[in-house]
Amino acid sequence: MGIFDLMREQGHEQLVFCSDPEAGLRAIIGIHDTTLGPALGGCRMWNYAEEGEAVLDVLRLSAGMTAKSAASGCTYGGGKAVIWADPRTGKTEHLFRSFGRFVESLRGRFITGTDVGTTEDDFVWAAQETRWLVALPQWYGGSGDTSLITAFGVWKGMRACAEAVWGSPDLRGRTVAVQGAGKVGTHLVEHLHSEGCRLVVSDLDPERVERLVQRCGVEVAAPDEIYDVECDIFAPCALGGILNDDTIPRLRCRIVAGSANNQLAEPRHADMLHQRGILYAPDYVINAGGLIQVADELQGYNQDRAYRKAAAIADALRRIFRLSAERGITPVAAADELVRERLERLGSLKRFHLTTRQEGGR
């Protein structure tokens, strides 16, 4: 399928290809839907196998941000950027300043910050060229690391899932298998450890897992064996597409709830989980904490306010689970319906001219 066909199929407004060979920059900015406001979404740095993979990733991720913003009550549209480079060896000031210039060229239509493979410090370089950035370090005037609030929101969301399945949000004594011990996965493990959960963790980096063994006493599973762990909750906290024809039959859990984006390889996999009696927390709802933080930052960051909004992720999931039960549909279908309703409702707002300060002074 061609790029324009893919954009039309998913409803994208714009795809921007950014090339600066001298800086080593190959980047794509995807703007999905700006009904609610300017597109807001992080910038991923990944060593893709080929350019088609990068295109598909930015299209999926940016569409997910529209849904995430709508579901979390934010007033921003959906966007995402990907930089095609190795995050371990490809980071330079030249590259990020060049990327910052491309972001600036969109004049606020797209606002970005950290994602997989990038850190808040990377964007201090980009900030020399553009103001349209969020989640900069606190010492630089930003709101800082979004992984903390994302993990907090996932933890609160897990408690709502537990309430829906077992009648109580208490997770004490529950076994949680966590796939991925990156920034969010690590903070999530800490929350669950403090609540008295039994934890089984896997990650491609054995050093990350070992740190959690020492800190929280977690058990360890090999990356490909995490799907087979007998547990109450399976928490995908790494990359997307991990819930598919091969892995779903192997799951031995009652709940899937984690921080990874685009966990379902295809939409039909939500039905597979539902048919197996596994409650699935739609990823773009439960992992919205980071978006909530940066959206709040654009209004003048207040940490208490942001965390109150992130705690409300649990309420959003309760509404979704109720609608799912009432309609006999999957939680994903219920969440998608609520997103469509909000986009249609706000998209129909009457547009009228607002007098500028200069005009009003005449």
C-alpha positions as a Markdown table, in Angstrom:
| # | Residue | x | y | z |
|---|---|---|---|---|
| 1 | Met | 0.0 | 0.0 | 0.0 |
| 2 | Gly | 1.3 | 3.5 | -0.9 |
| 3 | Ile | 2.0 | 6.2 | 1.6 |
| 4 | Phe | -1.0 | 8.3 | 0.6 |
| 5 | Asp | -3.2 | 5.2 | 0.8 |
| 6 | Leu | -1.9 | 4.5 | 4.3 |
| 7 | Met | -2.5 | 8.1 | 5.4 |
| 8 | Arg | -6.1 | 8.1 | 4.0 |
| 9 | Glu | -6.8 | 4.7 | 5.6 |
| 10 | Gln | -5.8 | 6.0 | 9.1 |
| 11 | Gly | -7.0 | 9.6 | 8.7 |
| 12 | His | -3.6 | 11.4 | 8.8 |
| 13 | Glu | -3.3 | 15.0 | 7.8 |
| 14 | Gln | 0.4 | 15.3 | 7.2 |
| 15 | Leu | 3.6 | 13.4 | 7.0 |
| 16 | Val | 6.9 | 15.4 | 6.9 |
| 17 | Phe | 10.2 | 13.9 | 5.8 |
| 18 | Cys | 13.2 | 15.6 | 7.2 |
| 19 | Ser | 16.7 | 15.0 | 5.7 |
| 20 | Asp | 20.0 | 16.6 | 6.7 |
| 21 | Pro | 22.9 | 14.4 | 5.5 |
| 22 | Glu | 25.6 | 16.5 | 7.1 |
| 23 | Ala | 23.9 | 16.2 | 10.5 |
| 24 | Gly | 23.1 | 12.5 | 9.8 |
| 25 | Leu | 19.4 | 13.2 | 10.2 |
| 26 | Arg | 16.7 | 11.1 | 8.7 |
| 27 | Ala | 13.4 | 11.8 | 10.5 |
| 28 | Ile | 9.7 | 11.7 | 9.9 |
| 29 | Ile | 7.1 | 13.8 | 11.6 |
| 30 | Gly | 3.5 | 12.4 | 11.5 |
| 31 | Ile | 0.5 | 14.6 | 12.2 |
| 32 | His | -2.6 | 12.6 | 12.5 |
| 33 | Asp | -5.5 | 14.7 | 13.6 |
| 34 | Thr | -5.6 | 18.3 | 14.9 |
| 35 | Thr | -9.3 | 18.5 | 15.8 |
| 36 | Leu | -8.6 | 19.1 | 19.5 |
| 37 | Gly | -5.5 | 21.3 | 18.9 |
| 38 | Pro | -1.9 | 21.3 | 17.8 |
| 39 | Ala | -0.4 | 17.8 | 17.4 |
| 40 | Leu | 1.5 | 16.7 | 20.5 |
| 41 | Gly | 3.7 | 13.6 | 20.7 |
| 42 | Gly | 7.2 | 12.4 | 21.5 |
| 43 | Cys | 10.1 | 11.8 | 19.3 |
| 44 | Arg | 11.4 | 8.2 | 19.0 |
| 45 | Met | 15.0 | 7.3 | 18.0 |
| 46 | Trp | 15.3 | 3.8 | 16.6 |
| 47 | Asn | 17.6 | 2.0 | 14.2 |
| 48 | Tyr | 14.8 | 0.7 | 11.8 |
| 49 | Ala | 15.6 | -2.1 | 9.4 |
| 50 | Glu | 14.3 | 0.0 | 6.4 |
| 51 | Glu | 12.4 | 3.2 | 5.7 |
| 52 | Gly | 9.0 | 1.5 | 5.3 |
| 53 | Glu | 9.3 | 0.3 | 8.9 |
| 54 | Ala | 9.9 | 3.8 | 10.0 |
| 55 | Val | 6.9 | 5.2 | 8.1 |
| 56 | Leu | 4.6 | 2.5 | 9.5 |
| 57 | Asp | 5.8 | 3.2 | 13.0 |
| 58 | Val | 5.3 | 7.0 | 12.9 |
| 59 | Leu | 1.8 | 6.5 | 11.3 |
| 60 | Arg | 0.7 | 4.0 | 14.1 |
| 61 | Leu | 2.2 | 6.1 | 16.9 |
| 62 | Ser | 0.8 | 9.4 | 15.8 |
| 63 | Ala | -2.7 | 7.9 | 15.4 |
| 64 | Gly | -2.4 | 6.5 | 18.9 |
| 65 | Met | -1.6 | 10.0 | 20.2 |
| 66 | Thr | -4.9 | 11.3 | 18.9 |
| 67 | Ala | -6.8 | 8.6 | 20.7 |
| 68 | Lys | -4.7 | 9.1 | 23.9 |
| 69 | Ser | -5.3 | 12.8 | 23.9 |
| 70 | Ala | -9.0 | 12.5 | 23.4 |
| 71 | Ala | -9.4 | 9.7 | 26.0 |
| 72 | Ser | -7.4 | 11.6 | 28.6 |
| 73 | Gly | -9.4 | 14.8 | 28.2 |
| 74 | Cys | -6.4 | 16.8 | 26.8 |
| 75 | Thr | -6.9 | 19.6 | 24.2 |
| 76 | Tyr | -4.2 | 18.5 | 21.8 |
| 77 | Gly | -4.1 | 16.6 | 18.6 |
| 78 | Gly | -2.1 | 13.5 | 17.8 |
| 79 | Gly | 1.4 | 13.6 | 16.4 |
| 80 | Lys | 4.7 | 11.7 | 16.6 |
| 81 | Ala | 8.2 | 11.9 | 15.2 |
| 82 | Val | 10.8 | 9.2 | 14.6 |
| 83 | Ile | 14.5 | 9.7 | 14.0 |
| 84 | Trp | 16.0 | 6.8 | 12.0 |
| 85 | Ala | 19.4 | 6.3 | 13.8 |
| 86 | Asp | 20.9 | 4.1 | 16.5 |
| 87 | Pro | 20.2 | 5.8 | 19.9 |
| 88 | Arg | 23.4 | 4.3 | 21.4 |
| 89 | Thr | 25.8 | 5.8 | 18.8 |
| 90 | Gly | 23.9 | 8.3 | 16.7 |
| 91 | Lys | 23.2 | 11.2 | 19.1 |
| 92 | Thr | 25.0 | 14.5 | 18.4 |
| 93 | Glu | 24.3 | 18.2 | 18.9 |
| 94 | His | 24.3 | 18.7 | 15.2 |
| 95 | Leu | 21.5 | 16.1 | 14.6 |
| 96 | Phe | 19.2 | 17.3 | 17.4 |
| 97 | Arg | 19.6 | 21.0 | 16.4 |
| 98 | Ser | 18.9 | 20.1 | 12.8 |
| 99 | Phe | 15.8 | 18.2 | 14.0 |
| 100 | Gly | 14.8 | 21.2 | 16.1 |
| 101 | Arg | 14.8 | 23.4 | 13.0 |
| 102 | Phe | 12.4 | 21.1 | 11.2 |
| 103 | Val | 10.1 | 21.2 | 14.2 |
| 104 | Glu | 10.3 | 25.0 | 14.3 |
| 105 | Ser | 9.4 | 25.1 | 10.6 |
| 106 | Leu | 5.9 | 23.8 | 11.5 |
| 107 | Arg | 5.3 | 26.9 | 13.6 |
| 108 | Gly | 3.6 | 25.2 | 16.5 |
| 109 | Arg | 1.5 | 22.8 | 14.5 |
| 110 | Phe | 3.6 | 20.0 | 16.1 |
| 111 | Ile | 5.0 | 19.9 | 19.7 |
| 112 | Thr | 7.4 | 17.1 | 20.7 |
| 113 | Gly | 9.7 | 15.7 | 23.5 |
| 114 | Thr | 11.1 | 12.4 | 24.6 |
| 115 | Asp | 10.1 | 8.9 | 23.6 |
| 116 | Val | 11.8 | 5.5 | 23.3 |
| 117 | Gly | 15.5 | 6.1 | 22.5 |
| 118 | Thr | 15.6 | 9.8 | 23.4 |
| 119 | Thr | 16.1 | 11.6 | 26.7 |
| 120 | Glu | 15.2 | 15.0 | 28.1 |
| 121 | Asp | 18.9 | 16.1 | 27.7 |
| 122 | Asp | 18.8 | 15.4 | 24.0 |
| 123 | Phe | 16.2 | 18.1 | 23.5 |
| 124 | Val | 18.3 | 20.7 | 25.3 |
| 125 | Trp | 20.2 | 20.7 | 22.0 |
| 126 | Ala | 17.0 | 20.9 | 20.0 |
| 127 | Ala | 15.8 | 23.8 | 22.2 |
| 128 | Gln | 18.5 | 26.0 | 20.7 |
| 129 | Glu | 16.4 | 25.9 | 17.4 |
| 130 | Thr | 12.8 | 25.6 | 18.5 |
| 131 | Arg | 10.4 | 26.5 | 21.3 |
| 132 | Trp | 7.9 | 23.8 | 20.5 |
| 133 | Leu | 9.3 | 21.3 | 23.0 |
| 134 | Val | 8.1 | 19.7 | 26.2 |
| 135 | Ala | 9.5 | 17.5 | 28.9 |
| 136 | Leu | 12.8 | 19.3 | 29.0 |
| 137 | Pro | 14.9 | 18.9 | 32.2 |
| 138 | Gln | 13.6 | 20.7 | 35.3 |
| 139 | Trp | 16.9 | 22.6 | 35.5 |
| 140 | Tyr | 16.2 | 23.9 | 32.0 |
| 141 | Gly | 12.7 | 25.0 | 32.9 |
| 142 | Gly | 10.7 | 21.9 | 31.8 |
| 143 | Ser | 8.6 | 19.4 | 33.7 |
| 144 | Gly | 11.3 | 16.7 | 33.6 |
| 145 | Asp | 11.1 | 12.9 | 33.2 |
| 146 | Thr | 7.7 | 11.7 | 32.1 |
| 147 | Ser | 8.4 | 8.1 | 32.9 |
| 148 | Leu | 7.5 | 8.7 | 36.6 |
| 149 | Ile | 4.0 | 9.9 | 36.0 |
| 150 | Thr | 3.4 | 7.3 | 33.2 |
| 151 | Ala | 4.3 | 4.5 | 35.6 |
| 152 | Phe | 2.0 | 6.1 | 38.3 |
| 153 | Gly | -0.9 | 6.2 | 35.9 |
| 154 | Val | -0.4 | 2.5 | 34.8 |
| 155 | Trp | -0.3 | 1.5 | 38.5 |
| 156 | Lys | -3.5 | 3.3 | 39.2 |
| 157 | Gly | -5.0 | 1.8 | 36.0 |
| 158 | Met | -4.0 | -1.7 | 37.1 |
| 159 | Arg | -5.9 | -1.2 | 40.3 |
| 160 | Ala | -9.0 | -0.3 | 38.4 |
| 161 | Cys | -8.6 | -3.5 | 36.3 |
| 162 | Ala | -8.2 | -5.5 | 39.5 |
| 163 | Glu | -11.4 | -4.0 | 40.8 |
| 164 | Ala | -13.3 | -5.0 | 37.6 |
| 165 | Val | -12.0 | -8.6 | 37.7 |
| 166 | Trp | -11.8 | -9.4 | 41.4 |
| 167 | Gly | -14.0 | -6.8 | 43.0 |
| 168 | Ser | -11.2 | -5.0 | 44.9 |
| 169 | Pro | -8.4 | -2.7 | 43.7 |
| 170 | Asp | -6.0 | -4.3 | 46.2 |
| 171 | Leu | -3.0 | -5.8 | 44.4 |
| 172 | Arg | -1.3 | -7.2 | 47.5 |
| 173 | Gly | -0.3 | -10.8 | 46.9 |
| 174 | Arg | -1.0 | -10.6 | 43.1 |
| 175 | Thr | 1.6 | -11.9 | 40.7 |
| 176 | Val | 2.5 | -9.4 | 37.9 |
| 177 | Ala | 4.7 | -10.3 | 35.0 |
| 178 | Val | 6.4 | -7.2 | 33.7 |
| 179 | Gln | 7.9 | -7.2 | 30.2 |
| 180 | Gly | 10.5 | -4.5 | 29.9 |
| 181 | Ala | 12.6 | -2.9 | 32.6 |
| 182 | Gly | 13.2 | 0.5 | 31.0 |
| 183 | Lys | 12.3 | 3.8 | 32.6 |
| 184 | Val | 8.6 | 3.2 | 32.9 |
| 185 | Gly | 8.9 | -0.5 | 33.7 |
| 186 | Thr | 11.3 | 0.1 | 36.5 |
| 187 | His | 9.1 | 2.7 | 38.2 |
| 188 | Leu | 6.1 | 0.5 | 37.8 |
| 189 | Val | 7.9 | -2.4 | 39.4 |
| 190 | Glu | 8.7 | -0.1 | 42.4 |
| 191 | His | 5.0 | 0.9 | 42.8 |
| 192 | Leu | 4.0 | -2.8 | 42.6 |
| 193 | His | 6.7 | -3.9 | 45.0 |
| 194 | Ser | 5.6 | -1.3 | 47.5 |
| 195 | Glu | 2.1 | -2.7 | 47.4 |
| 196 | Gly | 3.3 | -6.3 | 48.1 |
| 197 | Cys | 3.1 | -7.9 | 44.7 |
| 198 | Arg | 5.1 | -10.9 | 43.5 |
| 199 | Leu | 7.0 | -9.7 | 40.5 |
| 200 | Val | 8.5 | -11.5 | 37.5 |
| 201 | Val | 10.5 | -9.3 | 35.1 |
| 202 | Ser | 12.1 | -9.7 | 31.7 |
| 203 | Asp | 14.2 | -7.4 | 29.6 |
| 204 | Leu | 16.7 | -7.7 | 26.7 |
| 205 | Asp | 19.3 | -5.9 | 28.9 |
| 206 | Pro | 20.3 | -8.3 | 31.8 |
| 207 | Glu | 21.8 | -5.4 | 33.8 |
| 208 | Arg | 18.4 | -3.7 | 34.1 |
| 209 | Val | 16.8 | -6.8 | 35.4 |
| 210 | Glu | 19.7 | -7.4 | 37.9 |
| 211 | Arg | 19.2 | -3.9 | 39.3 |
| 212 | Leu | 15.6 | -4.8 | 40.0 |
| 213 | Val | 16.6 | -8.1 | 41.5 |
| 214 | Gln | 18.8 | -6.2 | 44.0 |
| 215 | Arg | 16.4 | -3.4 | 44.7 |
| 216 | Cys | 13.0 | -5.2 | 44.7 |
| 217 | Gly | 13.8 | -8.9 | 44.8 |
| 218 | Val | 12.0 | -9.7 | 41.6 |
| 219 | Glu | 12.1 | -13.0 | 39.9 |
| 220 | Val | 13.6 | -13.2 | 36.4 |
| 221 | Ala | 12.1 | -14.7 | 33.2 |
| 222 | Ala | 13.9 | -14.9 | 29.8 |
| 223 | Pro | 12.5 | -12.4 | 27.2 |
| 224 | Asp | 10.7 | -15.1 | 25.2 |
| 225 | Glu | 9.4 | -16.9 | 28.3 |
| 226 | Ile | 7.6 | -14.0 | 29.9 |
| 227 | Tyr | 4.4 | -14.8 | 28.0 |
| 228 | Asp | 4.3 | -18.2 | 29.6 |
| 229 | Val | 4.5 | -17.0 | 33.2 |
| 230 | Glu | 1.5 | -18.0 | 35.3 |
| 231 | Cys | 0.4 | -14.6 | 36.7 |
| 232 | Asp | -2.6 | -12.4 | 37.6 |
| 233 | Ile | -1.5 | -9.5 | 35.4 |
| 234 | Phe | 0.7 | -9.3 | 32.4 |
| 235 | Ala | 2.3 | -5.8 | 31.9 |
| 236 | Pro | 3.8 | -5.1 | 28.5 |
| 237 | Cys | 6.2 | -2.2 | 29.1 |
| 238 | Ala | 8.5 | -2.5 | 26.1 |
| 239 | Leu | 7.8 | -2.1 | 22.4 |
| 240 | Gly | 4.5 | -2.6 | 20.6 |
| 241 | Gly | 3.0 | -5.4 | 18.5 |
| 242 | Ile | 3.6 | -8.0 | 21.2 |
| 243 | Leu | 0.0 | -9.2 | 21.5 |
| 244 | Asn | -0.4 | -11.3 | 18.4 |
| 245 | Asp | -1.5 | -14.8 | 17.1 |
| 246 | Asp | 1.6 | -16.4 | 18.6 |
| 247 | Thr | 1.7 | -14.8 | 22.1 |
| 248 | Ile | -2.0 | -14.4 | 23.1 |
| 249 | Pro | -2.6 | -18.2 | 23.3 |
| 250 | Arg | 0.4 | -18.5 | 25.6 |
| 251 | Leu | -0.8 | -15.9 | 28.2 |
| 252 | Arg | -1.7 | -17.3 | 31.6 |
| 253 | Cys | -3.2 | -14.2 | 33.2 |
| 254 | Arg | -6.6 | -12.5 | 33.8 |
| 255 | Ile | -5.5 | -9.0 | 33.0 |
| 256 | Val | -3.2 | -7.3 | 30.4 |
| 257 | Ala | -2.3 | -3.8 | 31.5 |
| 258 | Gly | 1.0 | -2.1 | 30.7 |
| 259 | Ser | 2.7 | 1.1 | 29.4 |
| 260 | Ala | 3.8 | 0.0 | 25.9 |
| 261 | Asn | 2.3 | 1.8 | 22.9 |
| 262 | Asn | 0.4 | -0.2 | 20.2 |
| 263 | Gln | 0.5 | -3.4 | 22.1 |
| 264 | Leu | -2.0 | -5.1 | 19.8 |
| 265 | Ala | -0.4 | -6.3 | 16.5 |
| 266 | Glu | -3.7 | -6.0 | 14.8 |
| 267 | Pro | -7.2 | -4.7 | 16.0 |
| 268 | Arg | -8.6 | -8.2 | 15.9 |
| 269 | His | -6.3 | -9.2 | 18.7 |
| 270 | Ala | -8.5 | -7.3 | 21.1 |
| 271 | Asp | -11.2 | -9.8 | 20.2 |
| 272 | Met | -8.8 | -12.7 | 20.9 |
| 273 | Leu | -8.1 | -11.5 | 24.4 |
| 274 | His | -11.8 | -10.9 | 25.0 |
| 275 | Gln | -12.7 | -14.4 | 23.9 |
| 276 | Arg | -10.1 | -15.8 | 26.3 |
| 277 | Gly | -11.6 | -13.9 | 29.2 |
| 278 | Ile | -8.6 | -11.7 | 29.6 |
| 279 | Leu | -9.4 | -8.1 | 30.5 |
| 280 | Tyr | -7.3 | -5.7 | 28.4 |
| 281 | Ala | -6.7 | -2.1 | 29.4 |
| 282 | Pro | -6.5 | -0.1 | 26.1 |
| 283 | Asp | -2.9 | 1.0 | 26.0 |
| 284 | Tyr | -3.6 | 4.6 | 24.9 |
| 285 | Val | -5.8 | 5.1 | 28.0 |
| 286 | Ile | -3.7 | 3.5 | 30.7 |
| 287 | Asn | -0.3 | 4.9 | 29.5 |
| 288 | Ala | -1.5 | 8.5 | 29.1 |
| 289 | Gly | 0.4 | 9.8 | 32.1 |
| 290 | Gly | 3.3 | 11.2 | 30.1 |
| 291 | Leu | 0.9 | 13.1 | 27.8 |
| 292 | Ile | -1.0 | 14.5 | 30.7 |
| 293 | Gln | 2.3 | 15.8 | 32.2 |
| 294 | Val | 3.4 | 17.6 | 29.0 |
| 295 | Ala | 0.0 | 18.9 | 28.2 |
| 296 | Asp | -0.1 | 20.4 | 31.7 |
| 297 | Glu | 3.4 | 21.8 | 31.2 |
| 298 | Leu | 2.1 | 23.8 | 28.2 |
| 299 | Gln | -0.3 | 25.5 | 30.6 |
| 300 | Gly | 2.4 | 26.2 | 33.2 |
| 301 | Tyr | 3.3 | 22.9 | 34.9 |
| 302 | Asn | 1.8 | 22.1 | 38.3 |
| 303 | Gln | 2.9 | 18.7 | 39.5 |
| 304 | Asp | 0.0 | 18.1 | 42.0 |
| 305 | Arg | -2.5 | 18.9 | 39.2 |
| 306 | Ala | -0.8 | 16.6 | 36.7 |
| 307 | Tyr | -0.7 | 13.7 | 39.1 |
| 308 | Arg | -4.4 | 14.2 | 40.0 |
| 309 | Lys | -5.2 | 14.0 | 36.3 |
| 310 | Ala | -3.1 | 10.9 | 36.0 |
| 311 | Ala | -4.9 | 9.3 | 38.9 |
| 312 | Ala | -8.1 | 9.8 | 37.0 |
| 313 | Ile | -6.9 | 7.2 | 34.4 |
| 314 | Ala | -8.5 | 4.7 | 36.8 |
| 315 | Asp | -11.9 | 6.5 | 36.4 |
| 316 | Ala | -11.6 | 6.5 | 32.6 |
| 317 | Leu | -10.9 | 2.8 | 32.6 |
| 318 | Arg | -13.9 | 2.1 | 34.9 |
| 319 | Arg | -16.2 | 4.0 | 32.4 |
| 320 | Ile | -14.7 | 2.0 | 29.5 |
| 321 | Phe | -15.2 | -1.3 | 31.3 |
| 322 | Arg | -18.8 | -0.4 | 32.2 |
| 323 | Leu | -19.5 | 0.5 | 28.5 |
| 324 | Ser | -17.8 | -2.7 | 27.4 |
| 325 | Ala | -20.1 | -4.8 | 29.7 |
| 326 | Glu | -23.2 | -2.9 | 28.8 |
| 327 | Arg | -22.7 | -3.2 | 25.0 |
| 328 | Gly | -21.1 | -6.6 | 25.0 |
| 329 | Ile | -18.0 | -5.2 | 23.2 |
| 330 | Thr | -14.3 | -5.2 | 23.9 |
| 331 | Pro | -12.7 | -2.5 | 26.1 |
| 332 | Val | -10.8 | -1.3 | 23.0 |
| 333 | Ala | -14.1 | -0.9 | 21.0 |
| 334 | Ala | -15.6 | 0.9 | 24.0 |
| 335 | Ala | -12.6 | 3.3 | 24.3 |
| 336 | Asp | -12.6 | 3.9 | 20.6 |
| 337 | Glu | -16.3 | 4.8 | 20.7 |
| 338 | Leu | -15.7 | 7.4 | 23.5 |
| 339 | Val | -12.8 | 8.8 | 21.5 |
| 340 | Arg | -14.9 | 9.2 | 18.4 |
| 341 | Glu | -17.7 | 10.8 | 20.3 |
| 342 | Arg | -15.3 | 13.5 | 21.8 |
| 343 | Leu | -13.7 | 14.2 | 18.4 |
| 344 | Glu | -17.1 | 14.6 | 16.7 |
| 345 | Arg | -18.5 | 16.7 | 19.5 |
| 346 | Leu | -15.6 | 19.1 | 19.7 |
| 347 | Gly | -15.0 | 19.0 | 15.9 |
| 348 | Ser | -18.5 | 20.4 | 15.4 |
| 349 | Leu | -17.9 | 23.5 | 17.5 |
| 350 | Lys | -18.8 | 26.7 | 15.7 |
| 351 | Arg | -15.7 | 28.6 | 14.5 |
| 352 | Phe | -15.8 | 32.3 | 14.9 |
| 353 | His | -13.2 | 35.1 | 14.7 |
| 354 | Leu | -11.6 | 36.2 | 18.0 |
| 355 | Thr | -10.5 | 39.8 | 18.1 |
| 356 | Thr | -6.8 | 40.2 | 18.7 |
| 357 | Arg | -5.4 | 42.6 | 21.3 |
| 358 | Gln | -4.2 | 44.9 | 18.6 |
| 359 | Glu | -7.5 | 45.0 | 16.8 |
| 360 | Gly | -9.4 | 45.6 | 20.1 |
| 361 | Gly | -7.2 | 48.6 | 20.8 |
| 362 | Arg | -8.1 | 50.5 | 17.7 |
